[in-house]
Amino acid sequence: MPGPTVDIGRDLAFFADPQSTFKTAAANYPVAADAVRPLTASVNGKAPFAMFADKRGTSTQQGVIDQKKTGEFSLECYAYTTTAGTAPDWADLLTSGGWQAEGSGNTTVRGTASTTTQVNVAGTAGMGAGSCIVVGGEIRRITAVDATPGAAHVTVTPALTTAPTTAGVAVTGGIVYKPKDAKDTVPDALTLWAFNNRSADRAIGGVIGSSTLTMGGDEASRITFSGTARQVDRLVATTLNLGAPTLDASDIIFTVTDGTAIPADVSAATPYYFQIDSEVFAVIAVSGNSITVVTRGATGLGAGAATHAEGAEFYPYQPTGTFAGSPIPATSGGIIINGAAISGGSISVEVDQGIVYRENVHGDAYVVDGYVGGMRAVTATIEGWTFFDSSMVVAMTANSRTPVPVLCQQGDVAGSIVAVEMPTFQIEAPDLDRGGDEVTMSLTGQARGLTAETEIYILVG
């Protein structure tokens, strides 16, 4: 900002900041470190009304009655990674959106006697059941750890394709994300910001309702998040309208062309941050087109107080986001179903958190007052070619209604791997498309947990 006189999609920027309390914004301005590189995103508020139709001989309604407000949001981004063991930029959307994380330490292969399910290691510091490791380009979840000196080893699932039998090979710790049943004890929520060049939307109390991870095909791995927010505020660019040549560095009350660019609920307790040139202003009041600021040159957010010319752009403050990592292409990785490598073309996994909102509390201006976690549903579709010795065997297993473990990995170098594991996946009878040159198969089904929080794991390493 500023830029063209209309919003343009190429300037989309998105920030996700974890909240400590459900109804209060994490901060009154976006933070550079909370930036997520979006492909597409939206944050939209709803402020409905009902018509006031007092029947007293008039042929039209008399006005409107304000109804309670709510909001919704969505984000699609690449499931990119950074250094192994470091959370990616989009991790806050998981850990403040119904998931929990567990990391692991680094070590090396000990000796030459490891198997595909037992990796003998030089040490187990930082490792625990439920974390994950990368060894030989494959990422696997740890199910057991034996720290016995001289005999230390970890048990992994599913089995590795090749046993790591070369001493000294790196065993790199990754991060496992899994659902969190206690997400509603202290409600998980986010403050979300979506910017273009001339406007911004802020969502408070953003709750992730569903997330979808897609891998394979011709694309880099992607993840999408969508849900409901308690409150959405819109900030819009305007211009100085002073009736004077300049705004002095000491002025804290001045006029703009359109005061509705600042949300009407602005106050000293909940300021909105706007910018002119390199200076950031903390706005605490608006009356018509007259605004009051409490801070000129907001500390740590921009340059100090300065003079600005009549007509200068006055626009929502947006920091330059900090990012790390790169997208993971589908040129490496694979799908393992019940221990067999499947030539699957792609996989799409959707996690519905089963959020049940507490709504319409009397005396509240917003629809959403809180939520409880209902029953999750984890569904997936795997598509690819039919092979008699692999995928057709899986198809027959599906017909027998036998649940199977599924692992899909994209990338094969530590620091550039994303995977999804569903230990108990119930496959429906598969669909076969017999009309093409090759017969393709679509395997759909649902993951289920034999105990709490065991339906699905996202592994990053």
N, C-alpha and C positions, 0 to 999 in steps of 0.2 A: 504494500500500500504506500501511497495512493496509486491508482492505475486507471484503466478505462472507466468510463462512466457507468458501466454495467458490470455485474459480477461475472467472472469468468472461471471456468472449471479448472484451468491449468494452475490456478493459484490456490487450489484446495490445500488446507493444512489442518491437522487434527491433533488434539492433545487429550490425554486421559490421565486424570489425577485421582488416586484413591482417597476416599473420604473416611474420616474417623467417626462421624455421626451421619445418620441417613438423611436428615433434613437440612444439613448445613454444607455449603460448598467447601471443598477442600482448600480453595484459595479464591481470592477475588480477581485474579488474573491468571492466565496460562503460564506454565513453567517450561522453559526450554527443554529440560531433561525428560518431560512427559510426552514429548512429541512421538507420534506414530506415523510412519509413511503410508498414506492411504492410497488405494486405487480408486475407490468411491466411498463416499460417506454422506450421511444426512443426519441432521438434528432438527426436529420440527416440534413446535409446541401447538397445543390445542387450547383455545379459549372460547368454547361454545357459548351460545346464548339461547334463551327461549323468548318468544315474542310475548309481550304484555298486551293481551287482547281483552281489555275491559269493555264489555258490551253495553255501551250507553248511547246507542243510536248512531255510532260512527261506523263508517265503512272500511276503515283501516285500523291496524293495530296501533296501540298508543306508544310503543317503545320496546325496549328489550330488557330482559332480566339476565344478568351475568350468571353463568354457570361455573362449576369448578374446573380448574385447569389441569392439564396433564401434558405429557410429551412422549416422544418416541425417537429412537435413533437406530442407525445401522452403520457398519464399517466393514469394508473389505480391504485386506492388505495381504502382501506376500508373507508367508510364514518364514521369514528370513531369520538367520541366526548370526551370532557373533562368536567370540572366543568360547571354546567348549567350557562349560561350567558357569558361564555368564548368562543371565536371563536376557532374552531378546526384548526389543522395545515394546512388543505387544503383550508381554507377560503380565503387566498390571491389569489388563483386561481379563486375564484368567484369574489371578490371585485376588482380585477384588470383584470377581464375577462368578463366584461359586466353585472355584478350584483351589487346591493347595499344592505347594511345591516341596520337593525334597531333593537336595543336591548330594553329590558324592565326591570323594577324594580321588586323587591320581596315584597310580603306582605302575609297576611293570610286571610282566609275566615272570614267574619263578620256575626255573627248570624247564623240562621238555615233556612233562607227563600230563599236561592239561588235556581235558576232553572237551566235547562240544557243549557240555552243560556244567562242567566244573573247571573254573579258571584258577590255577595256582598262581598266587601273587606274592610279591615281595613284602607287602604290608597292606593293612586294611584301614588305615587311618581315614576317618571321614566317611567310611562306607557303612551302609546299613541296609537291611532288607527293605525294599521299596524304592531304593535309589536305582541309578542305572550307570552303565559304563559303555565306552566305545573301545572295541578291541578288533584289530584287523579290518577296520572299516565297517564293522557291524555294531549296532547299538542294541543292548539287551538290558532288561530289568533284572535286578538282583533280588533273589528270593530268600537267600540265606548267606550268612557270613560266618566263617570260622577264623578267628584271629590267633590260633595256636602258633607260637613262634616256631619258625622252620617248617610249618605245615599249613600256613595261612592259605585260604582259598575262598572263593565266592561261587555260589550256585546261581546260574542265570536261566532265564526262560524268555522265549523258546530257545531251543538248541541252536548254537552257532552253526553256520554252514560248514566251517572248517575249524578244527581244533587249533588253538594258538600254542604250538609246540616249540616255538623259538624263544629261548630265554632272553629277557631284556626288552621284549616288544612292549610298547607303551600301552598302558591301560588307563584311559582318560575318563574322568568323571563327568557325567552329564546331569541333567535335571529332569525329574519326573513330575508331571502335573497330573493330578487326579481329582475327581469330584470331592466336594467338601459338604458333608451333611449339615455341619454347624454354621453354614453361611448366613443363617437368619438369627443366630444367637446374638451377635453384634452385627447387624445387617451389613453385608457387603454392598458397597455402592461406589459410584464414580462421579466425579465432576468431569464432563466432557465438553470440549470446545471444537467447533467446526468453523473454519475461516475461509473466505474467498478474499478477493482484493478490496471489497468495499463493505463487507458485512461480516458479522460473527454471530453464532448461536452458542449459548452456554446451557448445558443440561445439568441440573442438580439432582442427586438421587437416582443416577442412571443404574438400572439393574439389568444384568445380562440375562435375557430369557432363553436364548438359544445361540449356539455357535456351531459352525460347520467348517470342517477341514477337508480340502480336496487335494489329491496328489495324483501324479501320473499324467498320462495323455501327453499333450504337447506343451503343457504349461508348467511354470514353476509352482511349487506348493503354495496354496493360498488358505487363508482363514478368514471367516466372516463372523461378526458379532452383531446381534440385534437385541433390542429390549425396550423397556419402558422407563421413562424418567418422571420424577415427581414434578419438576418445574423446568421450564425452558424460557430463557430470556434472549431477546434479539437486540443486537447492537449494530448501528448503521453509521456509515460515514456521513458527515455534513461538512460545512465550511464556516470559517469565521465570518461574522457579519457585524462588524464593530461600529461602522460609521466613522471610523478613524483609520489612519494609515497603518498603524501597527498595534499589536498586543504587547504591552510592556512586560518585562520579566517579573514584575511585582504584582501584576493583576491577578486576582483570584475570583473575580466575578466579571463575566463578559457574555456577549451574545453570539449565538450561532444562527445559521440560516434555518435550521429545523431542530427544535428541542426534543422532538419525539425520537431522535436518533439515540437518545439515552433512555433506558427503561424507567418508567415512572416510579418504581419502587426503590430507586437509588436513595441512599441515606449515608450518614456518617459511619454507621455500623456495617453497611454493605455498599461500599463505593464501587464505581465502575471505572476502569482505566482506559483512557484514550490517549492519543498521541498526535503531536504536530511536529513534523520534521523528526528530529532525534529526541525531543523532549516528551516525557510521559506525564500525564495529568491524572490525579485521583479525584474523580468527580463525586461530590457528595450530595448535590441538590440540583434540581432543575425546576424552573418556573417559567412556563411558556418557552421562549427561546433563550432565556437567561439561565446560565449555569454557574454553579459555585464549585470551586475546587479547593481541596484542603491542602494539597501538596503540589508544588511546582517542581518539575524535575524529580519525579518519584525516585527515592533512593534505590540504587542498584538495578533500575529498570531501563535507564536511558541517560541522556546527557542532562546537564543541569539546566535551570531556568534560563530562558533566552527570549528575545523579541521575535515576533512572527508577523508576517505581512497579512493585511486584510485579504480575505478570500482564501487563505491557506486551508488545506484539508485537515479536518479534525476527525480522526478515524480510530476504531477499536485497536487497543494495543495488542500486538502479536510479536512474541519473541521469535528469533531464528531457532528452529528446532535442532536438537543434536541427535544424530542417528549413528547406528553402528550395524555392520553386517551386510550381507548380500542375499538376494533371493536364491533358492535352491532349485536348479532345473531338474527336469525329469529324465536326464540322461544317465542317471545311476540310481541304484536302489532296487526294490523289488517287493513282492507280496508273498508271504508264507502263510498257508492255510493248513492247519493240522500237520505241521512239519514238512510240508511239500511246497517247493517253490512253484508259484503259479504265474503263467505269462499273462497277468492281468494288465489291461491297458490303463485303468484308472480306478480310484476308490474315492468315495465321498462319504464322510461320516458326519452325522448331525447329532448334537447333544441338546435335548430339550430339558432345561432345568426344572420344569414343572412348577414354576413360580406361581404362587397364589397370592394376589395382592389384597391387602386390607384397604378397602376403599370407602370413600364418602363419609368420613368422620364428621359429625355435626360440628359446625363452627370453624371448619378448616376450608381455606380457599382452594385447596388442591384435592384432586380425586384420590391420589395414592397417598396413604398415610404410613405404609410399611408393607411387609410381605412375610410369608412363610414359605419354606421350601416344600413343594409337593413331591410326587414320585417322578424321578428322572426317566427319560426314554432315550436310549442311544440306538440309533438306526444307521445302517450303512448299505451302500450299493457298490459292488465290485463288478467291473465290466472288463471283458477281454475275449481272447480267442478260445475255442474249444480244443483241448488236447486230450487224447484218450487216456494217457498215462498220468494225468494230473487233474486238470479242471473237471473232466467228466467223472473222475473218482469222487471229487468233492461234490458234484451234483448228486451222485448216488447216495453219498453220506447225508446230504440235505433231505433226500427223499425218506431216509430212515429216521429223520428228526433227531439226529445225534449232534449235540453242540460241539463246536470245534474252536480252537484258539486261532486268532488271526493277528498277523503283524504286517504292517506296510511301512516301508522305510524309503525315504528320498534323500539322496546324497550318500557318500561313502567315505568322507574325510572328516575327521574330528574337527568340530567347529562349524561344520556345514551339513548337519544331519537333523532331520525332523522325522519322527515316526509316530505311528499310532498303534497301540496294542489293545486288543479285546480278547481277554483270556477265555471267555465263554460266549461264543457267538452262535446264535441259533439261526441257521440259514433256511429260508423258505425254499420251496421247490423252485429251481432256477427257470428263468425265461431264456429260450433259445430263439435267436433270429436266424431263420433258415433261408431267407430270401436273397441274401447277398452272395458274393463270390466265396466268402468264407463264412462259416457258421460262428456267430458270436454268442456269448453267454452273459447274462446279467444275474448276479447273485445278490439277492437282497435279504435282509434279516435284521435282528435286533440283538444287541449285547445285553447280557444280564449279569448281575453280581450275585455270587453265592453268599457273600457277606457284604457289609456296608462298603460303599465306595470302591468297588472292585470291577465295575463294568468296563471302564476304559482308562487308558493311560496315554498321555501325550509325552513323548520322550524327545528331548532336545539335547544334542551333544556335538 
